[in-house]
Amino acid sequence: MTRDLSALFDPRGIIVTGVSNHPGKFGFVCLHNLLAAGYRGEIFPVGREPGEVLGRSVLGSIDEVPVGRADMLFICTPPPLNEHLLRAAASKGVKAAFIAAAGYREAGPDGIDAEQSLVAVADELNIALAGPNGQGVVSTPSSMCAQIVAPYAPAGNIAVVSQSGNFVSSLLNMAHLSGVGISRAVSAGNAAQLEVTDYLEWFDQDPETSVSLVYMESVDDGRAMFERLRAISTNKPIVLVKGGASSAGARAAASHTGALATDDAVFDGMSRQAGLIRARDLEEGFEAAATLATQPLPTGNRVVVVTTVGGWGVAAVDAMAGTLLDPIPLPGDLKAEINELLPPRWSRNNPIDMAGGETRDTVPRILEMVAGHSEIDAVLFLGLGIQSNIAVMMRNGPFFPDHGLERIANFHETQDARYAGAAAAVAERTNTPVLVATELTNTRPETPGPATMRAAGLMCHASAARAIRSLDLLVRHARWRQARGI
């Protein structure tokens, strides 16, 4: 049975303990982040000293909180105080608590005893307990950033749970950079009561979430966990990044969370059986999740590359070696259609190298033709940013805006924005994934092509190879679902 975590992710009100005027203290930072993100519920700061912090009156005790006005407790106080705080909060109607404090299992035998006692109290009070030793919880549908770190993320459909709090921050920053947003994010910490799978089961029922992204270092009950994950995967995809895959990494994971990591070969086999999408690192994991959240799932592995210049297309096909992706020869009828649009020097094969022959409407029309073809399952578009780069050079040069440079710079920028918009629109109309990649956006992400995609919450991959890795993971997951008739 799925544990109800609505009080953790969509609370009506939040009690924050350990609040003081010191801007370096956890209680101050959590209160600041809640206010800065525009949390829509009530906030009840509690501290040892009366007065105001960030314009909010600080209560001297949880006893001063009105009954029924808060259903989440965020604890920023040390372990000896926290069981009492849980009991006081439960008397006010609190149903969930996030424990940011460290000093529990990861601290040794005394910490283990303290953690077990904390969980026993939470269980007795029927409080969903997140942490301890975690960094916080984010919920964009509630405009909630209950964290002792930053940043807050743009809204989207990716839910994150991580056994490393810093990796939550990393993923939220990736959401900022890409524009592909987050629905929920939580640092599981020691996962003393709520396990990673508890969060994933709740995300599976969450209408704001379409894909879950997990960073995991340890597994307590492997068989039971994977049975639960298999059930979730049949409904919503789970992208998983595993820490402690090497022997040295496993030792580091044990010192980090106080738990033992699993044998990686066994873990990998169980992941495949459960339909988990296992990524090699955090960057690959985020990009796969972002692609899943913003693209249709491919029905097969036949891929066509559309590019404005040849070298990128060759590199893209090279990147498909060792994957499930098949860069098929162009179907004859499609080749004939493209002949009507491009000059004779175009490649006449896959990759479709336009060889500089594109005109104002060529790219959108060819993307539509390719994605709409019955023998093609996915499209990779390369070349976004070329025209924007030209425009930047013109605008920053000594001759702008004379000599017609302003007009042509505007044209180049408009075209790049059109190409980005066309890729998104074609994917939606044809229900075929159309991935976009360009190395030209890494240093100038503000230019119109990538900026248009970011504003729309769509992934623009930084290279063809990275887009290929995401697409390969999507194809593998699609095959797993097809094999089970899902």
Protein Blocks (a to p, Z undefined) as FASTA:
>chain_A
ZZdfklmmmcfbdcdehiafbfkbmklmmmmmmmmnopabdcddddfbecdeehiacdfb
fklpcghkaccdcdfbdfklmmmmmmmmmmnopabdcdfbghilmnojklmmmmmmmmmm
mmmnopacehehiabdcdfklopacdfbdcdddddfbdcddfbfklmmmmmmmmmmnopa
cfbdcdekjolmlgfklmmmmmmmmmkbcbdcdddfbdfblmlmmmmmmmmmmmpccddd
dehkbmklmmmmmmmnopacddfklmmmmmmmnopacdfblklmmmmmmmmmmpccdfbf
bdcdddfbfklmmmmmmmmgopabdcddddfklmmmmmmmpcfkbnoiacddekhpacfk
lmmmmmmmmmmpmkbcbdcdehihjlmmmmmmmmmmmkbcghhlmmmmmmmmmmmmmmmm
mmmmmmmmnopacddddfklmmmmmbmklmmmmmnopacdfbfklmmmmmmmmmmmmmmm
mmnoZZ
